[in-house]
Amino acid sequence: MDKNLKRMATMQRLQVTGLELFYKNGYYNTSVDDILKKLSLSKGAFYYHFDSKEDFFTQILENLLARKVYSMLIEPIEGHENPLLLITNCFENALETAVHNEMDCGFVLNNFINEFRGKNEKIMKHLNDILQIWEVNLVSALQKGKFNGHIDRHIDAEGIALFLMSSYMGIRTLMADNAPSARKYRFMSQLKMYFKTIEIKQPTL
């Protein structure tokens, strides 16, 4: 295998496994040795690719977590259709994935924010950047919905985006404890009822 390809493959394996263990056990409870043991790699292999554990984690945020949040929560709400339907389907699919994950430990971004708050300013900036991108895209989708006649023009797009983010992070935390399917169903039922109060009623023909 070409050296460059081999190097990229090793970095990918390290980051995927690192994210998995950091998600399951937490950053501070996971050592570099834990990751290397799982992959049967040497410390030399790790430090050839990364300067430190923090550098390793930062690259995971940039290369894996940001993409994961984008593909699951941002990309599905882009477009010109009714954003309330797009957001409903987006949350439905994202929560369904969690229902079927036997190793679910909650919303990964939220878990890391809680773990690093007040402990590591540099990493918190990366996490908050991802959170802000999600927020900006939700606000943009809601504003577009107002402009295109799907949502009541008097609604506060920024306030609703904040409500949606906090409620999503909350239900993901609760689903990790027990009865994920039932909790997802109740949450989605209430979300759909709320959306009916802010959508513009289409005239019946």
C-alpha positions as a printed Julia matrix, in Angstrom:
205×3 Matrix{Float64}:
   0.0    0.0    0.0
   1.18   3.51  -0.8
   2.74   5.15   2.3
   0.4    8.12   2.1
  -2.68   5.9    1.89
  -1.43   3.75   4.75
  -0.86   6.86   6.87
  -4.37   8.15   6.13
  -5.9    4.75   6.89
  -4.1    4.58  10.25
  -5.24   8.11  11.15
  -8.81   7.24  10.22
  -8.76   4.07  12.34
  -7.33   5.97  15.29
  -9.91   8.76  15.05
 -12.92   6.47  14.6
 -11.88   4.31  17.55
 -10.96   7.36  19.6
 -14.38   8.93  19.05
 -16.08   5.66  19.96
 -14.18   5.35  23.27
 -14.4    9.06  24.15
 -18.17   8.88  23.55
 -18.6    5.76  25.63
 -16.24   6.52  28.53
 -15.58  10.27  28.32
 -12.42  12.11  27.29
 -10.81  12.21  30.71
 -11.56   8.54  31.42
 -10.01   7.37  28.14
  -6.24   7.21  27.77
  -4.15   7.05  24.63
  -3.13   3.57  25.79
  -6.8    2.47  25.83
  -7.16   3.47  22.18
  -3.87   1.89  21.11
  -4.67  -1.34  22.93
  -7.95  -1.69  21.08
  -6.18  -1.2   17.72
  -2.97  -3.1   18.6
  -0.88  -0.06  17.68
   2.24   1.36  19.29
   2.66   4.75  20.94
   5.12   5.57  18.19
   2.34   5.17  15.62
   0.11   7.52  17.6
   2.68  10.27  18.14
   3.79  10.03  14.52
   0.35  11.31  13.54
  -0.66  13.48  16.52
   1.2   15.87  18.83
  -0.85  15.04  21.93
  -4.13  13.6   23.17
  -5.67  17.09  22.92
  -4.45  17.5   19.33
  -5.89  14.06  18.55
  -9.27  14.99  20.03
  -9.34  18.34  18.23
  -8.8   16.58  14.91
 -11.62  14.17  15.76
 -13.92  17.15  16.31
 -12.91  18.73  13.01
 -12.83  15.58  10.88
 -15.54  13.36  12.36
 -17.88  15.07  14.8
 -18.52  18.2   12.71
 -19.33  16.0    9.69
 -21.53  13.73  11.79
 -23.59  16.67  13.08
 -23.78  18.16   9.58
 -24.97  14.96   7.91
 -27.49  14.12  10.65
 -28.91  17.49  11.71
 -28.01  20.16   9.14
 -28.0   18.7    5.64
 -31.5   17.14   6.02
 -33.09  20.56   6.69
 -31.52  22.31   3.7
 -33.78  22.99   0.74
 -36.88  24.98  -0.19
 -39.59  22.66   1.12
 -41.56  23.35   4.3
 -38.83  23.5    6.98
 -41.22  22.21   9.65
 -41.59  18.97   7.68
 -37.84  18.82   7.04
 -37.04  19.33  10.74
 -39.69  16.79  11.77
 -38.23  14.14   9.43
 -34.68  15.07  10.44
 -35.38  14.62  14.17
 -37.43  11.49  13.52
 -34.57   9.82  11.64
 -31.85  10.99  14.04
 -33.77   9.76  17.08
 -34.64   6.46  15.4
 -30.93   5.81  14.9
 -30.45   6.27  18.65
 -33.34   3.91  19.44
 -31.51   1.08  17.66
 -28.08   1.84  19.12
 -27.51  -0.57  22.02
 -24.43   1.41  23.08
 -26.25   4.76  23.09
 -24.83   7.21  25.63
 -26.77  10.32  24.6
 -26.05  13.08  22.11
 -22.3   13.03  21.55
 -21.92  16.81  21.07
 -23.9   17.53  24.24
 -21.88  14.97  26.21
 -18.59  16.62  25.27
 -19.9   20.13  25.97
 -20.88  19.03  29.48
 -17.55  17.31  30.02
 -15.3   20.15  28.86
 -17.23  23.16  30.15
 -14.94  25.09  32.49
 -12.06  22.66  31.9
 -10.65  23.31  28.43
 -11.32  26.61  26.66
  -9.67  25.56  23.39
 -11.77  22.43  22.96
 -14.91  24.25  24.11
 -14.42  26.72  21.26
 -14.42  23.87  18.73
 -17.56  22.37  20.3
 -19.36  25.71  20.44
 -18.43  26.36  16.8
 -20.23  23.15  15.78
 -23.2   24.12  17.96
 -23.32  27.58  16.39
 -23.28  26.18  12.84
 -26.28  24.0   13.75
 -28.07  27.0   15.28
 -27.4   29.28  12.3
 -28.72  26.65   9.88
 -31.89  26.13  11.93
 -32.54  29.87  12.05
 -31.9   30.12   8.31
 -34.34  27.27   7.58
 -37.04  28.84   9.75
 -36.55  32.29   8.19
 -36.81  30.72   4.75
 -40.03  29.03   5.86
 -41.45  32.4    6.88
 -40.43  33.96   3.56
 -41.88  31.07   1.54
 -45.22  31.16   3.35
 -44.91  27.96   5.38
 -44.5   29.51   8.84
 -46.25  32.39  10.59
 -44.18  35.48   9.85
 -44.49  36.72  13.46
 -42.58  33.82  14.99
 -39.14  34.33  16.57
 -36.84  32.15  14.43
 -33.89  32.54  16.84
 -36.04  31.58  19.82
 -37.51  28.53  18.09
 -34.07  27.38  16.93
 -32.85  27.57  20.54
 -35.93  25.68  21.72
 -35.41  22.96  19.09
 -31.73  22.51  19.93
 -32.25  22.35  23.68
 -35.22  20.0   23.39
 -33.33  17.69  21.01
 -30.32  17.54  23.32
 -32.62  16.92  26.26
 -34.56  14.04  24.71
 -31.33  12.41  23.56
 -30.08  12.46  27.15
 -33.33  10.96  28.44
 -33.41   8.3   25.72
 -30.02   7.0   26.84
 -31.47   6.06  30.23
 -34.44   3.85  29.39
 -37.49   3.36  27.14
 -35.92   5.15  24.16
 -38.65   4.19  21.7
 -41.51   5.37  23.93
 -39.72   8.61  24.8
 -38.96   9.29  21.16
 -42.64   8.74  20.25
 -43.9   11.11  22.97
 -41.34  13.77  22.11
 -42.12  13.66  18.39
 -45.88  13.78  19.07
 -45.48  16.97  21.1
 -43.11  18.49  18.53
 -45.62  17.92  15.73
 -48.4   19.48  17.83
 -46.21  22.52  18.5
 -45.34  22.9   14.82
 -49.05  23.01  13.98
 -49.36  26.16  16.09
 -46.74  28.06  14.05
 -47.43  26.84  10.54
 -49.57  28.81   8.11
 -52.77  26.93   7.44
 -53.16  26.21   3.75
 -56.65  27.03   2.37
 -58.76  24.01   1.52
 -60.03  23.79  -2.04
